[in-house]
Amino acid sequence: MIPFNKPYLTGKELQYIGEAVQSGKISGNGHFTKKCQHFFEEKYHFRRCLLTTSCTDALEMAAILCDIQVGDEVIIPSYTFVSTANAFVLRGAKIVFADSSVENPNIDADKLKDLITPKTKAIVVVHYAGIACDMDKIIAIAEANKLFVIEDAAQAVDSFYKGRPLGSIGHLSAFSFHETKNIISGEGGMLFINDERFEKRAEIIWEKGTNRSAFWRGEVDKYNWVDIGSSFLPSEIVAAYLYAQLENLDKIQSKRKQIWERYYQSFEVLEQENKLKLPFVPTYATNNAHMFYILTKSVEQRDKLIAFLKVNNIYAVFHYISLHSSPFYKEKAGDISLPISDNYSDCLVRLPLFYELQENEQHQIIDKVLEFFK
Ligand SMILES: *Cc1c(COP(=O)(O)O)cnc(C)c1O
């Protein structure tokens, strides 16, 4: 069976974990945590970042930092992972779901205006498949209405919008290093603080509501409970694993892009014959090869394709039951109609894409997809 995903060990993960263990300090915010943070600050010129236990946690920190209160409204796309919404629901926000754009699953920036009310506090965008949302439009709407913009950049490591790294555009942003992403640490994430106002408080929330970071730097003479917070920082063991991955980022990215391109070129003929739709990358965006998906014509065809691939030992998946259709949301908010989001839920199929996917395996997948659509 060709799996859908396979975590890739670059080689130095266990060595670095060994070093972390031997150093005698394996709790958070140590040597490897700082190395991971510096990596992003140096390579992409992020203002400030904090390593977290997950992207979910980074989003929860963002919700606290924006001071989301009970009854505040937060606009998010319905076609996304549950954490995008949950982080804000935990603070008592009312989620207002936006539809996706027709050209790709990203939030439709042209429909945002109608969703804003006096209670709206933030817009959360998701760069689906690592392909940028239309950020100029979104930032303009946010500025006109004094809203925070948070980027759920879980899938968007090493991807750009008009030359700017994704994760650096909103007030706050979050990456994921879950084992299904391009760069991994099992579970793991990162919060990016692009707005200076949040910098001090972010560190405090990260460290369980204490000023321990300032204490370590010698800025205060004892550390105290000064705010709300939680245990959002991962252990050095996780950071050590992640650093080994980061050292290989360029190599991982170029291999994934190669696989992505091979899929795209092989299926272009099917798109020309109008048998399926391929991912659309706008001119303002780059592709970081986080995922390769195709769009079938119907939910029935999607199920048939996945079943056909399965009997041919290929594991393909669909995902994201639109959150507005989830039992949890429907019970609270009733039925709303977001047809484009629903269409992605019905028709999107993700094909295997991972570093160690062999060329002969990929050809097998390509042949079977071509055979299916014949
Ligand atoms: C993977 C993912 C998350 C969650 O990331 P974790 O690190 O597992 O918490 C959130 N949002 C999106 C869009 C994702 O793809």
The ligand as an SDF file (V2000), in Angstrom:
LIG
                    3D

 15 15  0  0  0  0  0  0  0  0999 V2000
   -2.6740   21.1590   10.7260 C   0  0  0  0  0  0  0  0  0  0  0  0
   -3.5540   22.3520   10.8580 C   0  0  0  0  0  0  0  0  0  0  0  0
   -3.8770   22.9130   12.1030 C   0  0  0  0  0  0  0  0  0  0  0  0
   -3.4980   22.2820   13.4010 C   0  0  0  0  0  0  0  0  0  0  0  0
   -2.1530   22.1540   13.6070 O   0  0  0  0  0  0  0  0  0  0  0  0
   -1.6260   21.4120   14.9170 P   0  0  0  0  0  0  0  0  0  0  0  0
   -0.1720   21.7040   14.9220 O   0  0  0  0  0  0  0  0  0  0  0  0
   -1.9320   19.9480   14.7270 O   0  0  0  0  0  0  0  0  0  0  0  0
   -2.3350   21.9830   16.0940 O   0  0  0  0  0  0  0  0  0  0  0  0
   -4.6210   24.0770   12.1300 C   0  0  0  0  0  0  0  0  0  0  0  0
   -5.0600   24.6560   11.0080 N   0  0  0  0  0  0  0  0  0  0  0  0
   -4.8130   24.1410    9.7980 C   0  0  0  0  0  0  0  0  0  0  0  0
   -5.3010   24.8420    8.5830 C   0  0  0  0  0  0  0  0  0  0  0  0
   -4.0540   22.9540    9.6850 C   0  0  0  0  0  0  0  0  0  0  0  0
   -3.8150   22.4430    8.4610 O   0  0  0  0  0  0  0  0  0  0  0  0
  1  2  1  0
  2  3  1  0
  2 14  2  0
  3  4  1  0
  3 10  2  0
  4  5  1  0
  5  6  1  0
  6  7  2  0
  6  8  1  0
  6  9  1  0
 10 11  1  0
 11 12  2  0
 12 13  1  0
 12 14  1  0
 14 15  1  0
M  END
$$$$
